[in-house]
């Protein structure tokens, strides 16, 4: 080396030293932070993938915590409903005891009424007091709000259990009845009735026998006698034509489980034409003239285009967007046509997924369980059993009161079952699945972003040796040009 203005060897050693120092700093950073990717330049594609996974991990974490919080809400509501259920069972016991009026004094009946009043007041108190984090759970705050248009008369009752109202948008619910519901029917002609006879009337509710003397075997007498035992048989009779001696039988209930049966067990069965069974008024005779049975039919309909399950006049729809039970009126259920209503808001939404979207959103509605809401519109509601109300124990309407209490017990048990199913089959399974997803996604993110300490430690040792070696080489390269001084003598 005889040139001193440019020390190429030193430049080469310096360039290599800079690279080794950079690599050493990279290893030190990775070992100190525990991350392989500390900035975009470390691995651009890996950074994009890891950030996406980190976002998903954070969403899963919140989905798990949201599910746990939702489970606590449901458990709070279910605990209160359990107490209401116990109170309703007590009310039923008091009601049955009071029905034994022949063995009770008026003072005992009054004492039972006092207990019923206290139980109903307790139900109302629990309804208004049950809350979670300041939100009332059982007073109707979490129930859905529905409105009906011109077809409002088509609904006897609508219960929306859950509806996904995305961004608060209202949901229109359109019901198209494709095949109407019917009760069990029998049309009878009683011409030529002359002898005494015994008939057996029955339906899905019960059966009884009626005996008629020869002088009373006309359609009017038969219809009146059948109506007199309607509470037992569940069958009503209507005289169609006294002159034609025809009348009809109809089951109180609708649907495939409902039926009307009539059997002439003695007397007129042997008289041809004496008791004729027809499917329609004035139609041809069916079967023989001693026995006939007709089954009802369930309503068949679609709800927002999806097939609904019909049971009598009641439709049940369960899709990913809507869970509702719709009781149609007789006119709407028996005839094909369209009825509609709109869900405008309400319910409670739980974001139990890793994203805020229709899939991760799980809504549920909790209707009011106040005494004025437990029961049904036909028989009445629980608050009518209080002192001074229409179904108080000292009155004569204990049969109706029993129906109200049974309906209230069914309402509470159904609601508890639905909440329990939501807690067990939706929330708890979601927590378990999210925890598994958390493990897998976290492992994937770690594989991309985290440092492998074994690899980085080995690389650090190599970088340290190279830096030390390069430093020595740079020192030697810088001292080499001094050898030209020997040429100057």
C-alpha positions as CSV (number, residue, x, y, z in Angstrom):
1,X,0.0,0.0,0.0
2,X,1.8,3.1,-1.2
3,X,-1.3,5.5,-1.4
4,X,-2.4,7.3,1.7
5,X,-5.2,9.6,0.4
6,X,-7.7,6.8,0.1
7,X,-7.6,3.9,2.5
8,X,-9.9,1.4,0.8
9,X,-9.2,-1.3,3.4
10,X,-10.3,1.1,6.2
11,X,-13.5,1.9,4.2
12,X,-14.3,-1.8,3.7
13,X,-13.7,-2.5,7.4
14,X,-15.8,0.5,8.4
15,X,-18.7,-0.5,6.1
16,X,-18.7,-4.0,7.5
17,X,-18.5,-2.7,11.1
18,X,-21.5,-0.5,10.6
19,X,-23.5,-3.5,9.3
20,X,-22.4,-5.6,12.2
21,X,-23.2,-2.8,14.7
22,X,-26.7,-2.5,13.2
23,X,-27.3,-6.2,13.5
24,X,-26.0,-6.1,17.1
25,X,-28.4,-3.3,17.9
26,X,-31.3,-5.2,16.3
27,X,-30.5,-8.3,18.4
28,X,-30.2,-6.2,21.6
29,X,-33.6,-4.5,20.8
30,X,-35.3,-7.8,20.2
31,X,-33.9,-9.4,23.4
32,X,-34.8,-6.3,25.5
33,X,-38.4,-6.0,24.1
34,X,-39.1,-9.7,23.5
35,X,-40.5,-8.8,20.1
36,X,-39.1,-9.8,16.7
37,X,-41.1,-7.0,15.0
38,X,-40.5,-3.6,16.7
39,X,-41.2,-1.4,13.6
40,X,-42.5,-1.8,10.1
41,X,-39.0,-2.2,8.6
42,X,-38.4,-5.4,10.6
43,X,-41.1,-7.3,8.7
44,X,-43.7,-5.3,6.8
45,X,-45.9,-8.3,5.9
46,X,-45.5,-9.8,9.4
47,X,-46.4,-6.4,10.9
48,X,-49.7,-6.3,9.0
49,X,-50.6,-9.8,9.9
50,X,-49.7,-9.4,13.6
51,X,-51.6,-6.1,13.9
52,X,-54.7,-7.8,12.5
53,X,-54.3,-10.7,14.9
54,X,-53.8,-8.3,17.8
55,X,-57.0,-6.5,16.9
56,X,-58.8,-9.8,16.8
57,X,-57.3,-10.8,20.2
58,X,-58.6,-7.6,21.8
59,X,-62.0,-8.2,20.3
60,X,-62.1,-11.7,21.7
61,X,-61.0,-10.5,25.1
62,X,-63.9,-8.0,25.2
63,X,-66.3,-10.7,23.8
64,X,-65.4,-12.9,26.7
65,X,-65.8,-10.2,29.3
66,X,-69.1,-9.1,27.7
67,X,-70.4,-12.7,27.8
68,X,-69.5,-12.9,31.5
69,X,-71.3,-9.6,32.2
70,X,-74.3,-10.8,30.2
71,X,-74.4,-14.1,32.1
72,X,-74.5,-12.1,35.3
73,X,-77.4,-10.0,34.1
74,X,-79.4,-13.1,33.1
75,X,-78.5,-14.8,36.4
76,X,-79.8,-11.8,38.3
77,X,-83.1,-11.8,36.4
78,X,-83.5,-15.6,36.7
79,X,-83.0,-15.4,40.5
80,X,-85.8,-12.9,40.9
81,X,-88.0,-14.9,38.6
82,X,-87.4,-17.9,40.8
83,X,-88.8,-16.0,43.8
84,X,-91.8,-14.9,41.7
85,X,-92.4,-18.5,40.7
86,X,-92.4,-19.6,44.3
87,X,-95.0,-16.9,45.2
88,X,-97.2,-18.0,42.3
89,X,-97.1,-21.6,43.5
90,X,-98.2,-20.4,46.9
91,X,-101.0,-18.4,45.4
92,X,-102.2,-21.6,43.6
93,X,-102.2,-23.5,46.8
94,X,-104.2,-20.8,48.5
95,X,-106.7,-20.8,45.6
96,X,-107.2,-24.5,45.7
97,X,-107.7,-24.4,49.4
98,X,-110.2,-21.6,49.2
99,X,-112.2,-23.6,46.6
100,X,-113.0,-26.0,49.4
101,X,-115.5,-23.4,50.7
102,X,-117.8,-26.0,52.3
103,X,-115.1,-26.7,54.9
104,X,-113.7,-23.1,55.4
105,X,-115.0,-20.3,57.5
106,X,-115.3,-16.7,56.1
107,X,-112.4,-15.8,58.4
108,X,-110.2,-18.4,56.8
109,X,-111.1,-17.3,53.3
110,X,-110.2,-13.7,54.3
111,X,-106.9,-14.9,55.7
112,X,-106.2,-16.6,52.4
113,X,-107.1,-13.5,50.5
114,X,-104.7,-11.5,52.7
115,X,-101.9,-13.9,51.8
116,X,-102.7,-13.6,48.1
117,X,-102.7,-9.8,48.3
118,X,-99.3,-9.9,50.1
119,X,-97.9,-12.4,47.5
120,X,-99.1,-10.2,44.6
121,X,-97.6,-7.1,46.2
122,X,-94.3,-8.9,46.6
123,X,-94.4,-9.9,42.9
124,X,-94.9,-6.2,42.0
125,X,-92.1,-5.2,44.4
126,X,-89.7,-7.7,42.9
127,X,-90.6,-6.6,39.4
128,X,-89.8,-3.0,40.1
129,X,-86.7,-3.6,42.3
130,X,-84.8,-6.1,40.2
131,X,-82.0,-4.3,38.4
132,X,-78.4,-4.7,37.2
133,X,-76.1,-1.8,37.1
134,X,-79.0,0.6,37.3
135,X,-81.0,-1.1,34.5
136,X,-84.4,-2.5,35.5
137,X,-84.7,-6.1,34.3
138,X,-88.3,-7.2,34.9
139,X,-90.6,-4.2,34.6
140,X,-90.7,-4.2,30.8
141,X,-87.7,-1.9,30.2
142,X,-86.0,-4.7,28.2
143,X,-89.1,-5.8,26.3
144,X,-89.5,-5.0,22.6
145,X,-91.8,-2.3,21.3
146,X,-94.1,-3.3,18.5
147,X,-96.6,-1.3,16.4
148,X,-99.3,-2.6,14.0
149,X,-100.7,-1.1,10.9
150,X,-104.1,-1.6,9.4
151,X,-103.9,-5.3,10.3
152,X,-103.8,-4.7,14.1
153,X,-107.0,-6.7,14.5
154,X,-105.2,-9.8,13.2
155,X,-103.2,-10.3,16.4
156,X,-104.4,-11.7,19.7
157,X,-100.9,-11.4,21.3
158,X,-97.4,-10.9,20.0
159,X,-94.3,-11.8,22.1
160,X,-90.9,-10.9,20.6
161,X,-88.2,-12.9,22.3
162,X,-85.3,-11.5,20.3
163,X,-84.8,-9.3,17.2
164,X,-81.6,-8.0,15.7
165,X,-82.3,-4.4,15.1
166,X,-79.1,-3.4,13.3
167,X,-78.1,0.2,14.2
168,X,-81.5,0.7,15.7
169,X,-83.4,0.2,12.5
170,X,-87.0,-0.9,12.8
171,X,-87.9,-4.4,11.6
172,X,-91.1,-5.1,9.6
173,X,-92.6,-8.5,10.3
174,X,-94.9,-9.7,7.5
175,X,-97.1,-12.8,8.1
176,X,-98.6,-14.6,5.1
177,X,-101.2,-17.2,6.1
178,X,-101.1,-19.9,3.4
179,X,-103.4,-22.4,5.1
180,X,-105.9,-21.4,7.8
181,X,-106.2,-23.0,11.2
182,X,-109.4,-24.9,12.1
183,X,-111.0,-26.5,15.1
184,X,-112.6,-29.9,15.1
185,X,-116.0,-29.7,13.5
186,X,-119.0,-32.0,13.1
187,X,-122.2,-31.2,11.4
188,X,-125.2,-33.3,12.4
189,X,-128.7,-33.8,11.1
190,X,-131.1,-35.1,13.7
191,X,-134.1,-35.8,11.5
192,X,-136.4,-38.6,12.4
193,X,-135.3,-38.6,16.1
194,X,-137.9,-40.5,18.1
195,X,-136.3,-42.8,20.5
196,X,-134.3,-42.2,23.7
197,X,-130.6,-42.2,23.1
198,X,-127.2,-41.8,24.8
199,X,-124.4,-40.0,23.1
200,X,-120.7,-39.5,24.1
201,X,-119.2,-36.1,23.4
202,X,-115.5,-35.5,23.6
203,X,-112.5,-33.5,22.5
204,X,-108.8,-33.1,23.5
205,X,-110.1,-31.5,26.8
206,X,-112.4,-34.3,28.0
207,X,-115.3,-36.6,27.4
208,X,-118.8,-37.1,28.9
209,X,-122.0,-38.9,28.1
210,X,-125.4,-37.4,27.7
211,X,-128.7,-39.3,27.8
212,X,-131.9,-38.0,26.2
213,X,-135.5,-39.1,26.7
214,X,-137.6,-39.8,23.6
215,X,-139.6,-36.6,24.2
216,X,-136.4,-34.4,24.2
217,X,-134.5,-35.7,21.2
218,X,-134.6,-32.6,19.0
219,X,-131.6,-30.5,17.9
220,X,-132.3,-27.6,20.2
221,X,-132.3,-29.8,23.3
222,X,-129.2,-31.7,22.2
223,X,-127.3,-28.4,21.5
224,X,-128.3,-26.9,24.8
225,X,-127.2,-30.1,26.7
226,X,-123.9,-30.1,24.9
227,X,-123.2,-26.5,25.7
228,X,-124.1,-27.1,29.4
229,X,-121.0,-29.4,29.7
230,X,-118.7,-27.4,27.5
231,X,-116.3,-26.7,30.4
232,X,-115.7,-30.5,30.7
233,X,-115.7,-31.5,27.1
234,X,-114.3,-28.5,25.4
235,X,-117.1,-28.8,22.7
236,X,-119.7,-26.2,21.9
237,X,-122.9,-26.7,19.9
238,X,-124.7,-24.3,17.6
239,X,-128.2,-25.0,16.1
240,X,-128.1,-24.2,12.4
241,X,-131.7,-24.9,11.5
242,X,-134.5,-26.0,13.7
243,X,-136.7,-26.8,10.8
244,X,-134.0,-28.9,9.2
245,X,-133.0,-30.4,12.5
246,X,-129.3,-29.6,12.0
247,X,-126.7,-28.3,14.3
248,X,-122.9,-28.2,14.5
249,X,-120.2,-29.1,17.0
250,X,-116.9,-27.3,17.3
251,X,-113.9,-27.8,19.6
252,X,-112.9,-24.9,21.8
253,X,-109.3,-25.4,20.8
254,X,-107.7,-25.1,17.3
255,X,-105.0,-27.1,15.7
256,X,-104.0,-30.7,15.0
257,X,-104.2,-31.7,18.7
258,X,-107.9,-30.5,18.8
259,X,-110.8,-32.7,17.7
260,X,-114.5,-33.3,18.1
261,X,-115.8,-36.8,18.6
262,X,-119.4,-38.0,19.0
263,X,-120.6,-41.5,19.4
264,X,-124.2,-42.7,19.7
265,X,-123.8,-45.4,22.3
266,X,-127.4,-46.5,22.5
267,X,-130.8,-45.7,21.0
268,X,-130.7,-43.8,17.7
269,X,-127.7,-45.6,16.3
270,X,-129.9,-48.3,14.8
271,X,-132.4,-45.8,13.3
272,X,-131.2,-45.2,9.7
273,X,-131.1,-41.4,9.1
274,X,-131.8,-40.6,12.8
275,X,-128.3,-39.2,13.5
276,X,-126.4,-38.3,10.4
277,X,-122.8,-37.0,10.4
278,X,-121.6,-34.5,7.7
279,X,-118.3,-32.7,7.0
280,X,-120.2,-29.6,5.9
281,X,-123.6,-28.2,6.4
282,X,-125.9,-30.0,4.0
283,X,-123.1,-32.2,2.7
284,X,-123.2,-35.9,2.2
285,X,-123.2,-38.3,5.1
286,X,-119.8,-39.6,6.2
287,X,-119.1,-42.9,8.0
288,X,-121.9,-44.7,9.7
289,X,-124.6,-43.1,11.8
290,X,-123.2,-44.0,15.2
291,X,-119.7,-42.5,15.4
292,X,-117.8,-39.6,13.9
293,X,-114.5,-37.8,14.7
294,X,-113.0,-34.7,13.1
295,X,-109.5,-33.3,13.7
296,X,-108.5,-29.6,13.6
297,X,-105.6,-28.1,11.6
298,X,-102.7,-25.9,12.5
299,X,-102.2,-22.6,10.8
300,X,-99.6,-22.6,8.1
301,X,-97.8,-19.4,7.4
302,X,-94.5,-17.7,6.5
303,X,-93.0,-14.9,8.5
304,X,-90.8,-12.6,6.4
305,X,-90.6,-15.3,3.8
306,X,-89.4,-18.0,6.2
307,X,-91.6,-21.0,7.1
308,X,-93.1,-20.6,10.6
309,X,-94.1,-23.4,13.0
310,X,-97.9,-23.4,13.5
311,X,-99.7,-24.8,16.6
312,X,-103.4,-24.0,16.5
313,X,-103.6,-20.3,15.9
314,X,-100.1,-19.7,17.2
315,X,-97.0,-19.1,15.0
316,X,-93.5,-19.5,16.2
317,X,-90.6,-18.2,14.2
318,X,-87.0,-18.7,15.1
319,X,-84.3,-17.4,12.7
320,X,-81.0,-15.8,13.2
321,X,-82.7,-12.4,13.0
322,X,-86.0,-12.9,14.8
323,X,-87.5,-15.1,17.5
324,X,-91.1,-14.4,18.1
325,X,-94.4,-16.1,19.1
326,X,-97.5,-14.7,17.4
327,X,-101.0,-15.6,18.4
328,X,-103.5,-14.8,15.6
329,X,-107.1,-13.9,16.0
330,X,-109.7,-16.4,14.8
331,X,-110.4,-14.4,11.6
332,X,-106.7,-14.0,10.8
333,X,-105.8,-17.6,11.6
334,X,-108.8,-19.2,9.7
335,X,-108.4,-17.3,6.4
336,X,-105.5,-17.0,4.0
337,X,-104.1,-13.5,3.8
338,X,-101.5,-11.1,5.1
339,X,-101.1,-9.4,8.4
340,X,-98.1,-7.4,9.6
341,X,-96.5,-5.5,12.5
342,X,-93.3,-3.6,13.1
343,X,-90.7,-3.9,15.9
344,X,-89.6,-0.4,16.5
345,X,-87.1,-0.9,19.4
346,X,-86.4,-2.3,22.8
347,X,-84.8,-5.5,24.0
348,X,-81.2,-5.8,25.2
349,X,-78.2,-6.4,22.9
350,X,-75.1,-8.3,24.0
351,X,-71.9,-8.1,21.9
352,X,-70.5,-11.5,22.6
353,X,-68.3,-11.9,19.5
354,X,-64.9,-10.4,18.5
355,X,-66.6,-7.9,16.2
356,X,-69.6,-5.6,16.3
357,X,-71.8,-7.0,13.6
358,X,-75.0,-9.0,13.1
359,X,-73.2,-12.3,13.8
360,X,-71.6,-11.2,17.1
361,X,-74.7,-9.4,18.3
362,X,-77.1,-11.5,20.5
363,X,-80.3,-9.8,21.5
364,X,-82.9,-10.9,24.0
365,X,-86.1,-9.4,25.3
366,X,-87.5,-9.7,28.8
367,X,-91.2,-8.9,29.1
368,X,-92.7,-7.3,32.1
369,X,-93.7,-9.7,34.9
370,X,-95.8,-7.2,36.8
371,X,-99.1,-8.7,38.1
372,X,-101.0,-6.6,35.5
373,X,-99.1,-8.5,32.8
374,X,-99.1,-12.1,34.1
375,X,-102.1,-14.1,32.8
376,X,-103.9,-13.7,29.5
377,X,-106.4,-11.3,27.8
378,X,-109.1,-13.9,27.7
379,X,-109.3,-14.9,31.4
380,X,-107.7,-11.8,33.0
381,X,-104.4,-11.0,34.8
382,X,-103.0,-11.8,38.2
383,X,-103.9,-8.4,39.7
384,X,-107.6,-9.3,39.4
385,X,-107.1,-11.7,42.3
386,X,-106.5,-9.0,44.8
387,X,-109.1,-7.8,47.3
388,X,-112.0,-6.0,45.7
389,X,-111.0,-7.1,42.2
390,X,-113.1,-9.3,39.9
391,X,-111.4,-12.6,40.7
392,X,-111.0,-12.2,44.5
393,X,-111.1,-15.4,46.5
394,X,-114.4,-14.5,48.2
395,X,-116.1,-14.3,44.8
396,X,-117.5,-17.1,42.7
397,X,-114.9,-17.0,39.9
398,X,-112.4,-19.4,41.3
399,X,-112.3,-21.5,38.1
400,X,-111.3,-18.4,36.1
401,X,-108.9,-17.4,38.9
402,X,-107.3,-20.9,38.6
403,X,-106.8,-20.4,34.8
404,X,-105.2,-17.0,35.5
405,X,-102.7,-18.4,38.0
406,X,-101.9,-21.4,35.7
407,X,-101.3,-18.9,32.9
408,X,-99.0,-16.8,35.1
409,X,-97.0,-19.8,36.3
410,X,-96.6,-20.8,32.6
411,X,-95.5,-17.3,31.7
412,X,-92.8,-17.3,34.4
413,X,-91.6,-20.8,33.8
414,X,-91.4,-20.2,30.0
415,X,-89.4,-17.0,30.6
416,X,-87.0,-18.7,33.0
417,X,-86.5,-21.5,30.6
418,X,-85.7,-19.1,27.8
419,X,-83.3,-17.1,29.9
420,X,-81.7,-20.3,31.1
421,X,-81.2,-21.6,27.6
422,X,-79.7,-18.3,26.5
423,X,-77.3,-18.4,29.5
424,X,-76.3,-22.0,29.0
425,X,-76.4,-22.6,25.3
426,X,-75.4,-19.1,24.0
427,X,-73.3,-17.3,26.6
428,X,-71.5,-20.1,28.4
429,X,-70.7,-22.0,25.1
430,X,-69.6,-18.7,23.6
431,X,-67.2,-18.1,26.5
432,X,-65.7,-21.5,26.0
433,X,-65.3,-21.2,22.3
434,X,-63.8,-17.7,22.5
435,X,-61.3,-18.9,25.1
436,X,-60.2,-21.6,22.7
437,X,-60.0,-19.1,19.9
438,X,-58.0,-16.8,22.1
439,X,-55.4,-19.5,22.7
440,X,-55.0,-20.2,19.0
441,X,-55.0,-16.6,17.8
442,X,-52.5,-15.6,20.5
443,X,-50.2,-18.5,19.5
444,X,-50.4,-17.4,15.9
445,X,-49.6,-13.8,16.8
446,X,-46.8,-14.8,19.0
447,X,-45.2,-16.9,16.3
448,X,-45.2,-13.9,14.0
449,X,-44.2,-11.1,16.4
450,X,-42.4,-12.5,19.4
451,X,-38.6,-13.0,19.6
452,X,-37.2,-16.5,19.7
453,X,-34.6,-16.0,22.5
454,X,-32.5,-19.0,21.5
455,X,-32.1,-17.7,18.0
456,X,-31.6,-14.1,19.0
457,X,-29.0,-15.0,21.7
458,X,-27.0,-17.0,19.2
459,X,-27.2,-14.2,16.7
460,X,-26.2,-11.7,19.4
461,X,-23.1,-13.7,20.2
462,X,-22.2,-13.8,16.5
463,X,-22.7,-10.0,16.2
464,X,-20.6,-9.3,19.2
465,X,-17.7,-11.4,17.9
466,X,-18.0,-9.8,14.4
467,X,-18.1,-6.2,15.9
468,X,-15.0,-7.0,18.0
469,X,-13.2,-8.5,15.0
470,X,-14.2,-5.6,12.7
471,X,-13.0,-3.1,15.3
472,X,-9.6,-4.8,15.4
473,X,-9.5,-5.0,11.6
474,X,-10.4,-1.3,11.3
475,X,-7.6,-0.4,13.7
476,X,-5.1,-2.4,11.6
477,X,-6.4,-0.9,8.3
478,X,-6.0,2.6,9.8
479,X,-2.4,1.9,10.8
480,X,-1.3,0.3,7.5
481,X,-0.7,3.6,5.6
482,X,1.9,4.6,8.1
483,X,4.2,2.1,6.5
484,X,4.9,4.6,3.7
485,X,7.0,6.6,6.2
486,X,9.8,4.0,5.7
487,X,10.1,5.2,2.1
488,X,11.1,8.6,3.3
489,X,14.3,7.2,4.8
